[in-house]
């Protein structure tokens, strides 16, 4: 699984020893991990790295136990290649408990361009 993210959220993931996503903010009722690198890359490159205050976007990769994930249905976000899960904010602690291993950064973008991981 993948998650495009900005610097602030990534810093909070780092504070968890790379094992958990931070709680959603009051205006974020859903956590959206995606199923493909290409989809996460598009968001990190085209959105995070151009709209975040520091102009950086990251693609992270992580594994979640399939028996837990089977509770949710993958959702299509526009086309069949854009698949994501909709994890309610109140389920995020349990979701985090089902992450296998660590969350890792697999790509970094600044102002729309890929750079070496920092």
Secondary structure, DSSP 8 states (H G I E B T S, - for coil): -EEEE-HHHHHHHHHTTSS------TT--EE--BS-HHHHHHHIIIIIHHHSTT-EEEEEEEEE-HHHHTTS--EESSSTT-EE--EEGGGHHHHHHTEEEEEEEEEEEETTEEE---
